Amino acid sequence: MDILIEFAKIILPAVLVLYAVYLTIKSMISKELKGKAIDYKIENNKVVLPLRLQAYERMSLYLERINPGSLLVRINEPGLNAQTFHNLLINEIRNELNHNLSQQVYMSNEAWDLVKSTTEDLITMINTSAEKQKEDAKSTDLAKEIISAYVSKSDDPINRTLSYIKNEIRELF
């Protein structure tokens, strides 16, 4: 029995010291891992933040390019009929969007969904305007109809999307 008590006197303090060392080392490793995670996030932000800003910049440019005011002037060529002009407009919008598809990776889902929705609204408006045209209509007739339809909207989808994108950029800083 005395041997057991003597053994406990030696083992119990050793176990307590080992446990204290374990807790100390565990705490140090935890702090080191948290520090490394913070360093990783800082380094990641140095790379990702410029890419995100570039994505928002490109989508702002895209929205400005598909704005009917600039799109119609840029695409219109004298002598085009309404149907050819309609096809050119739709192709231009889709090409612009396809050119910028990769930017969705750096944008929030809400912002990207709003960009897609704005694009589809514009295409629908152009298609509806084209359906109202006579077969012998000129590109200027279609352009007038598109501008009229766009101006008559109570809510400007392109400006609404641009505002949303600008607000998201402000949240980054």
Secondary structure as a PSIPRED ss2 file (coil, helix, strand):
# PSIPRED VFORMAT (PSIPRED V4.0)

   1 M C   1.000  0.000  0.000
   2 D H   0.000  1.000  0.000
   3 I H   0.000  1.000  0.000
   4 L H   0.000  1.000  0.000
   5 I H   0.000  1.000  0.000
   6 E H   0.000  1.000  0.000
   7 F H   0.000  1.000  0.000
   8 A H   0.000  1.000  0.000
   9 K H   0.000  1.000  0.000
  10 I H   0.000  1.000  0.000
  11 I H   0.000  1.000  0.000
  12 L H   0.000  1.000  0.000
  13 P H   0.000  1.000  0.000
  14 A H   0.000  1.000  0.000
  15 V H   0.000  1.000  0.000
  16 L H   0.000  1.000  0.000
  17 V H   0.000  1.000  0.000
  18 L H   0.000  1.000  0.000
  19 Y H   0.000  1.000  0.000
  20 A H   0.000  1.000  0.000
  21 V H   0.000  1.000  0.000
  22 Y H   0.000  1.000  0.000
  23 L H   0.000  1.000  0.000
  24 T H   0.000  1.000  0.000
  25 I H   0.000  1.000  0.000
  26 K H   0.000  1.000  0.000
  27 S H   0.000  1.000  0.000
  28 M H   0.000  1.000  0.000
  29 I H   0.000  1.000  0.000
  30 S H   0.000  1.000  0.000
  31 K H   0.000  1.000  0.000
  32 E H   0.000  1.000  0.000
  33 L H   0.000  1.000  0.000
  34 K H   0.000  1.000  0.000
  35 G H   0.000  1.000  0.000
  36 K H   0.000  1.000  0.000
  37 A H   0.000  1.000  0.000
  38 I H   0.000  1.000  0.000
  39 D H   0.000  1.000  0.000
  40 Y H   0.000  1.000  0.000
  41 K H   0.000  1.000  0.000
  42 I H   0.000  1.000  0.000
  43 E H   0.000  1.000  0.000
  44 N H   0.000  1.000  0.000
  45 N H   0.000  1.000  0.000
  46 K H   0.000  1.000  0.000
  47 V H   0.000  1.000  0.000
  48 V H   0.000  1.000  0.000
  49 L H   0.000  1.000  0.000
  50 P H   0.000  1.000  0.000
  51 L H   0.000  1.000  0.000
  52 R H   0.000  1.000  0.000
  53 L H   0.000  1.000  0.000
  54 Q H   0.000  1.000  0.000
  55 A H   0.000  1.000  0.000
  56 Y H   0.000  1.000  0.000
  57 E H   0.000  1.000  0.000
  58 R H   0.000  1.000  0.000
  59 M H   0.000  1.000  0.000
  60 S H   0.000  1.000  0.000
  61 L H   0.000  1.000  0.000
  62 Y H   0.000  1.000  0.000
  63 L H   0.000  1.000  0.000
  64 E H   0.000  1.000  0.000
  65 R H   0.000  1.000  0.000
  66 I H   0.000  1.000  0.000
  67 N C   1.000  0.000  0.000
  68 P H   0.000  1.000  0.000
  69 G H   0.000  1.000  0.000
  70 S H   0.000  1.000  0.000
  71 L H   0.000  1.000  0.000
  72 L H   0.000  1.000  0.000
  73 V H   0.000  1.000  0.000
  74 R H   0.000  1.000  0.000
  75 I H   0.000  1.000  0.000
  76 N C   1.000  0.000  0.000
  77 E C   1.000  0.000  0.000
  78 P C   1.000  0.000  0.000
  79 G C   1.000  0.000  0.000
  80 L C   1.000  0.000  0.000
  81 N E   0.000  0.000  1.000
  82 A H   0.000  1.000  0.000
  83 Q H   0.000  1.000  0.000
  84 T H   0.000  1.000  0.000
  85 F H   0.000  1.000  0.000
  86 H H   0.000  1.000  0.000
  87 N H   0.000  1.000  0.000
  88 L H   0.000  1.000  0.000
  89 L H   0.000  1.000  0.000
  90 I H   0.000  1.000  0.000
  91 N H   0.000  1.000  0.000
  92 E H   0.000  1.000  0.000
  93 I H   0.000  1.000  0.000
  94 R H   0.000  1.000  0.000
  95 N H   0.000  1.000  0.000
  96 E H   0.000  1.000  0.000
  97 L H   0.000  1.000  0.000
  98 N H   0.000  1.000  0.000
  99 H H   0.000  1.000  0.000
 100 N C   1.000  0.000  0.000
 101 L H   0.000  1.000  0.000
 102 S H   0.000  1.000  0.000
 103 Q H   0.000  1.000  0.000
 104 Q H   0.000  1.000  0.000
 105 V H   0.000  1.000  0.000
 106 Y H   0.000  1.000  0.000
 107 M C   1.000  0.000  0.000
 108 S C   1.000  0.000  0.000
 109 N H   0.000  1.000  0.000
 110 E H   0.000  1.000  0.000
 111 A H   0.000  1.000  0.000
 112 W H   0.000  1.000  0.000
 113 D H   0.000  1.000  0.000
 114 L H   0.000  1.000  0.000
 115 V H   0.000  1.000  0.000
 116 K H   0.000  1.000  0.000
 117 S H   0.000  1.000  0.000
 118 T H   0.000  1.000  0.000
 119 T H   0.000  1.000  0.000
 120 E H   0.000  1.000  0.000
 121 D H   0.000  1.000  0.000
 122 L H   0.000  1.000  0.000
 123 I H   0.000  1.000  0.000
 124 T H   0.000  1.000  0.000
 125 M H   0.000  1.000  0.000
 126 I H   0.000  1.000  0.000
 127 N H   0.000  1.000  0.000
 128 T H   0.000  1.000  0.000
 129 S H   0.000  1.000  0.000
 130 A H   0.000  1.000  0.000
 131 E H   0.000  1.000  0.000
 132 K C   1.000  0.000  0.000
 133 Q C   1.000  0.000  0.000
 134 K C   1.000  0.000  0.000
 135 E C   1.000  0.000  0.000
 136 D C   1.000  0.000  0.000
 137 A C   1.000  0.000  0.000
 138 K E   0.000  0.000  1.000
 139 S H   0.000  1.000  0.000
 140 T H   0.000  1.000  0.000
 141 D H   0.000  1.000  0.000
 142 L H   0.000  1.000  0.000
 143 A H   0.000  1.000  0.000
 144 K H   0.000  1.000  0.000
 145 E H   0.000  1.000  0.000
 146 I H   0.000  1.000  0.000
 147 I H   0.000  1.000  0.000
 148 S H   0.000  1.000  0.000
 149 A H   0.000  1.000  0.000
 150 Y H   0.000  1.000  0.000
 151 V H   0.000  1.000  0.000
 152 S H   0.000  1.000  0.000
 153 K C   1.000  0.000  0.000
 154 S C   1.000  0.000  0.000
 155 D C   1.000  0.000  0.000
 156 D C   1.000  0.000  0.000
 157 P H   0.000  1.000  0.000
 158 I H   0.000  1.000  0.000
 159 N H   0.000  1.000  0.000
 160 R H   0.000  1.000  0.000
 161 T H   0.000  1.000  0.000
 162 L H   0.000  1.000  0.000
 163 S H   0.000  1.000  0.000
 164 Y H   0.000  1.000  0.000
 165 I H   0.000  1.000  0.000
 166 K H   0.000  1.000  0.000
 167 N H   0.000  1.000  0.000
 168 E H   0.000  1.000  0.000
 169 I H   0.000  1.000  0.000
 170 R H   0.000  1.000  0.000
 171 E H   0.000  1.000  0.000
 172 L H   0.000  1.000  0.000
 173 F C   1.000  0.000  0.000
